[in-house]
Amino acid sequence: MNDPIRDVIVHYHIFKNAGTTIDALLHANFPHSHGAVEGELPWDILSSDQLQQYILANPTLKVVSSHQARLPLPEHTSLRIHPIVFLRHPIDRVESIYQFERHEPDTHLSPGIQIAKNTDLKGFVEWGLSENGTAVFRNFQTIHLAGRETDMRYAAATQADFLVASARLRELSFVGIVDRFDASIQQLRQVLKPIYPDLQLTPSLALNTSIGRSNLLSARIARISEALGNTLLNELIKANQFDLELYWQHTARDATAAFVSH
C-alpha cells in the first residue's frame, strides 16, 4: 500500500520581495506546522536535495520558508510541493534594501549596513555596483532562481542563468508580483484552494515595509531616478537587465492570470 501524498507549501523567500508579509500570512494559517530552514551564513544556499531532506526529516510541517532554498522543486514520491515565489522590480527593490539596511543592527553580518547608515541612496548604489558590492545589487533574483552559484557574495548572473530562471518560473503554478500584491494574493488563494479550502489570505497585511515610500511604483521609480541621476541609474539598469526581463515577463503573466480568473 502506497503512503499518502504529503502536501507542503514552500515559500522561496527572495530578500526584500514581500517575504515577511507572506510568512506572516502562512504562519497565521499554519501556526504549529510552519518551519524555516537556512544555512549557517547569510550568503549560503540550500540545494533542492537539502530542502527535501529537511522536509522529510520534519513530517509534521505543512509550510517551509527559506531565503536560501533554491529551485528546482524537490521531487519525491511522497511529496507534492506548492511553491510561492514573488518577483519585484529590481530598481524599486534596491531602494527598499537601502531603507531596510539603514535600520538593521550594527552587529548584523551584512556588509551594506554601515554603508547604508552613512550615506544617501546614491552612495549606497555606487558602493553596491563597485567591486566591493554584493550580488544583492546585480540580477539577484535571476541568480537566486537559477541556483547555480553557491556563494551569494560573489555571484554573477549569465545569459544561461537567465534562461534557466525564466524556464523555472514558467513551470511554477504561481509567481507573484510585489507591486501587485493584493491581486497576486488573490491568485495564490485560487491556486491553493483545491488543496487548502480553508486557507485565509488577507491582502494588504504589509509587514517590514519602508515608511514614507509611495504606494505607486511609478512614483517610486521616478524618485529613485532623480536621486541617482542618469549615469548611475543606467549602470543600475544594466546590472539588472535579466531581473528586469523576468519582472516584465511575469508582470504580463500576472495580468493575464488575473483576467482569466475573473
C-alpha positions in Angstrom: 0.0 0.0 0.0 1.4 3.4 -1.0 1.9 6.1 1.6 -0.4 9.1 1.2 1.0 12.1 -0.7 2.1 14.9 1.7 1.3 18.5 0.6 3.9 21.1 1.5 3.9 24.8 0.8 7.4 26.1 0.1 8.0 29.8 0.2 11.2 30.7 -1.7 11.8 33.9 0.2 13.8 36.2 -2.1 15.3 39.1 0.0 13.1 42.2 0.0 10.3 40.7 -2.1 7.5 40.9 0.4 8.6 37.7 2.1 8.0 38.8 5.7 4.3 39.5 4.9 3.9 36.2 3.1 5.5 34.3 6.0 3.1 36.1 8.4 0.1 35.0 6.3 1.3 31.5 6.2 2.1 31.3 9.9 -1.4 32.6 10.8 -2.8 29.7 8.8 -0.3 27.0 10.0 0.9 28.3 13.4 2.1 24.8 14.6 3.3 23.4 11.3 5.3 26.3 9.8 9.1 25.9 9.6 12.1 27.8 8.4 15.4 26.4 7.2 18.6 28.4 6.4 22.3 27.8 6.0 24.9 28.8 8.6 25.9 32.1 6.9 23.8 34.8 5.2 25.4 34.0 1.8 25.0 30.3 1.9 22.5 28.4 -0.3 20.4 25.2 0.2 20.1 22.9 -2.8 16.8 21.2 -3.7 18.1 18.0 -2.2 18.9 19.7 1.1 15.5 21.2 1.2 13.9 17.9 0.5 15.9 16.3 3.3 14.7 19.0 5.7 11.1 18.4 4.7 11.3 14.6 5.0 13.0 14.9 8.4 10.2 17.1 9.7 7.0 15.2 8.8 4.6 17.5 10.7 5.5 20.6 8.7 3.0 21.8 6.2 4.8 25.1 5.3 8.5 25.7 4.9 10.1 29.1 4.3 13.7 29.8 3.3 15.8 32.7 2.0 18.4 30.2 0.8 16.5 27.3 -0.7 16.9 27.1 -4.4 14.8 25.7 -7.3 14.1 23.3 -8.8 11.3 21.9 -6.7 12.1 18.8 -4.7 10.8 15.7 -6.4 9.9 12.8 -4.1 7.2 10.2 -4.4 5.7 11.1 -1.0 5.7 14.9 -1.5 3.7 17.4 -3.5 5.3 20.8 -3.3 3.3 24.0 -3.7 5.8 26.8 -4.4 5.4 30.5 -3.6 7.8 32.9 -5.4 7.4 36.7 -5.6 9.3 38.9 -8.1 10.0 42.7 -7.7 11.0 45.5 -10.0 14.8 45.4 -9.4 15.3 49.2 -9.2 12.5 49.5 -6.7 14.0 46.6 -4.8 17.4 48.3 -4.4 15.9 51.3 -2.6 13.9 49.0 -0.4 17.2 47.3 0.6 18.7 50.7 1.3 15.9 51.6 3.7 15.9 48.2 5.3 19.7 48.1 6.0 19.7 51.6 7.4 17.6 50.2 10.3 19.4 46.9 10.9 21.6 46.4 14.0 25.3 47.2 13.6 26.1 43.6 14.7 24.4 42.1 11.6 26.8 40.5 9.1 25.5 42.3 6.0 28.4 44.4 4.6 26.0 47.1 3.4 24.6 48.1 6.7 27.3 50.6 7.6 27.3 52.0 4.1 23.6 52.5 4.1 23.7 54.2 7.5 26.4 56.6 6.5 25.5 57.7 3.0 22.5 58.5 0.8 20.8 56.2 -1.7 23.2 57.3 -4.5 26.3 56.5 -2.4 24.7 53.2 -1.4 24.1 52.2 -5.1 27.6 53.4 -6.1 29.1 51.1 -3.4 26.8 48.3 -4.4 27.9 48.4 -8.0 31.6 48.7 -7.1 34.0 45.8 -6.7 33.1 45.7 -3.0 29.4 45.3 -3.6 27.5 42.0 -3.5 25.1 40.1 -5.7 22.2 41.8 -4.0 22.6 44.7 -6.4 23.1 42.7 -9.6 20.4 40.5 -11.1 19.9 39.0 -7.6 16.5 37.4 -8.5 17.9 35.7 -11.6 20.9 34.4 -9.6 18.5 33.1 -6.9 16.1 31.4 -9.3 18.9 29.9 -11.4 20.5 28.4 -8.4 23.9 27.8 -10.0 26.0 30.0 -7.7 26.9 28.7 -4.2 28.2 31.9 -2.6 25.9 35.0 -2.9 28.7 37.4 -2.0 30.4 36.9 -5.4 27.7 35.6 -7.6 27.2 36.9 -11.1 24.4 36.1 -13.5 25.0 34.9 -17.0 22.7 34.6 -20.0 22.4 30.9 -19.3 21.3 31.7 -15.7 18.6 34.0 -17.1 17.3 31.2 -19.4 17.2 28.7 -16.6 15.5 31.2 -14.2 12.9 32.1 -16.9 12.2 28.4 -17.6 11.8 27.5 -14.0 9.4 30.4 -13.4 7.3 29.3 -16.3 6.9 25.8 -14.7 5.6 27.2 -11.4 1.9 27.2 -10.7 2.2 30.7 -9.1 4.5 33.7 -9.4 3.6 36.8 -7.5 4.5 40.4 -8.2 5.3 42.6 -5.2 3.8 45.8 -6.6 0.6 43.9 -7.5 0.5 42.3 -4.1 -3.3 42.1 -3.5 -4.0 40.7 -6.9 -1.2 38.2 -6.5 -2.5 37.1 -3.2 -6.0 36.5 -4.8 -4.3 34.4 -7.5 -2.4 32.5 -4.8 -5.6 31.7 -3.0 -7.2 30.3 -6.2 -4.1 28.2 -6.8 -4.0 26.7 -3.3 -7.8 26.5 -2.8 -8.2 22.9 -4.1 -5.7 21.6 -1.5 -6.3 24.1 1.3 -10.0 25.1 1.0 -10.0 26.9 4.4 -6.9 28.9 3.7 -7.3 32.5 4.8 -5.1 35.0 3.0 -5.9 38.6 3.7 -4.3 41.1 1.2 -2.8 44.4 2.4 -1.3 42.9 5.6 2.0 44.5 4.7 4.9 44.0 7.1 8.6 45.1 7.1 7.8 47.9 4.7 9.7 51.1 4.4 8.0 54.1 5.9 7.4 57.0 3.7 7.6 55.2 0.3 4.8 55.9 -2.2 2.3 53.2 -2.9 2.7 53.8 -6.6 5.6 52.0 -8.3 5.9 54.8 -11.0 6.3 57.4 -8.3 9.0 55.4 -6.5 10.9 54.8 -9.7 10.7 58.5 -10.6 12.1 59.5 -7.2 14.9 56.9 -7.4 15.8 58.0 -10.9 16.1 61.6 -9.7 18.2 60.6 -6.7 20.7 58.5 -8.7 21.0 60.7 -11.8 21.0 59.3 -15.4 24.5 57.9 -15.4 24.2 55.8 -12.2 20.6 54.8 -13.0 21.7 53.5 -16.4 24.5 51.5 -14.7 22.0 50.0 -12.2 19.6 49.1 -15.0 22.4 47.5 -17.0 23.4 45.5 -13.9 19.8 44.2 -13.5 18.8 43.6 -17.1 18.0 40.0 -16.5 15.9 40.8 -13.4 14.0 43.5 -15.4 13.2 41.0 -18.1 12.0 38.4 -15.6 9.9 41.1 -14.0 8.2 42.3 -17.2 7.6 38.7 -18.4 5.8 37.8 -15.3 4.0 41.1 -14.9 2.4 40.2 -18.2 1.7 36.7 -17.0 0.2 38.0 -13.7 -2.1 40.4 -15.6 -3.2 37.6 -17.9 -3.9 35.2 -14.9 -5.9 38.0 -13.2 -8.0 38.5 -16.3 -8.7 34.8 -16.8 -9.6 34.3 -13.1 -12.4 36.9 -13.5 
